[in-house]
């Protein structure tokens, strides 16, 4: 006896809807990736922006607030990098952990600043900045921020596409 579930040769309405949603989101992700790579923006920053938009945001307003938090996280990352550079001559290897403690305190304090109060979105912004390996500058923030906004917009389009597929399925079953 096999432990694998039995597979049906005929797709049900539910599996068809599941695959339609998957295909629509994949198409949006592919188009967004094509867009950012064609203008030399980092796709990793775009996908981190996508993830940030979707964090605990059930609507467009929540997604936009998460995107703002993510963008502020990018700026905090640049500021932290500058702080590490300034403190390294005095503190040596301790400069990085001291700066990290400071930025984490700032991020967690921002939990009280509604609606831009999602620490995970801030941390995704910090991650995007440090993962990029770019120097802290206005152009770095512009590049990473633009990619993040494109990712957030793509996530919103993907959510719209998911809802359209769900509405189509409801109409067919009604």
N, C-alpha and C positions, 0 to 999 in steps of 0.2 A: 504494500500500500504506500502510495506516494504522499509526502508531506506537503507537496505543492498544491495550491488551489487549482480547481479545474477551470479551464479556459473555455469560453464559449466562442463559437465561430461567428456569431451574429452580435454586432454591437447593440447595446440597449440605448435608449434615449439618454440615460444618465451618462454612460460612457462616451457617447457622441458629444454631449455638452462638455464633459470633462476635457476631451481632446480638442474641441473647438476653443475652449478657454486657453488651454496650453498653447495651441498654435497661434492664437491672437497675441498673447503675451510674448511669445518667442519672436513673432514678427516685429512687434514694437521694439523689443530689445535689440534685434538685429539691425533695424533701421537706425535706432539711436546710436548703436556702436559704429555703423557706417558713417553717420553724421559727424561724430566726434573724431573718429580717426581720419576722416577726409580733411579736417581742418587742424590736424595735429594736436588734438587734445587727448589727454590720457583716459582710456576707457575705464581704468580702475577707479578714477575719480568720478566718472559718470555713474558707475554702478554703486559706489558709496553714496552718492547723492540720491540715487534711486532707493537704496535701502533706508536712508535717513527719512525721505519723504514718507515712506510707508510705516515708520515706527509708531505704533499706537495712535495712528491718525485715521479716524473713521470717515473723514470727509476732507474736502479741499482745504478748508481753513486749518485743520490740524496738520495736513501735509505741508502747507505753506509755512506754518509755525515751525515745524520740524526742519524744513529747508533753511529757514533763517537761523535756527540753532546750529545747524551744520555749518553754515557760512561763518557764523561767529566762532565756531570751533576751529575753522581754518585760520582765522585771524589770531585766535589764542595760540594756535600751534606756531605761527610765525613769531608771535611775541615771546613764546617760550623758547624758541630756538635762539632768538636774539639775547634773551636773558641768560641762557646757558653759555653763549659765547662771551658775554660780559663777565659772568661769574667764574668761568674756568681758570683764568689766571690766579684768582684768589683761592678757589676751593678745589681745583683739580678735578678728580673723578667725582667728588661730591656735588659738583655743580648740577649735573643732570638730575639726580634724585631730589635735590632741594627744589629745583625748578618744577619737577613733576609734582611734588607735594603741593607747591603753590598753585599750579594750574588745576589740579584736582579739587583743591579747596574752592577755587573760583567757580569751576563747573558745577560742583555740588551745591554751592550757594545760589546758583542761578535757578535751582529748582523752584524757588519762590517767585520767580519773575514770569508770571503767566502772560501770554501763552507760549513764550519761548523758553519752556522749562523742561525739556527732555534731555537729561544727561547723556543718554545713548547717542542722540543726534550730535551733541557737542563732541563726544568722544569719536564718532565717525569722522567729523571734521578734523579733529586732531590727528587721527589715524591717516586720513587722506594727505594731510600736510607732510607728516613725517615719513610716510611710505613713499611719497614722491621723490624724496631725496633732493629736492630743489632748495635753493637758498631763500631765506625769508625776504621777500620783496613784493612790491605792488604787482609786478607782472606775474609772479608765482600765484598770488592770491587771485588775480584775474583769470589765469588759466584754470586753476583748480576750481574756482567758484563758477566759472562758465560751464565747465564739465558737470559740476554738481547740479546746477540749475537745469541743464539739459536732462540729466538723469531724473531729477524730480518731475520735470514735465513729462518725460517718457513714462514714468510710473503712473502719473495722473491719466495719461492717454490709455495705458494698459488697463487701469481700473475702469475707465469708461468702456473699453472694449469688452472687458469681462461682464460688466453690467448689461451691455447690449446683447451679448450671447445669452445671458440668463433671461433677459426679457423675451428674446426670440423663442427660447425653449418654453417659457411660460405661455406664450401666445399659442404655440403649437399644441400644448397639452390642455388648453382651456376649451 
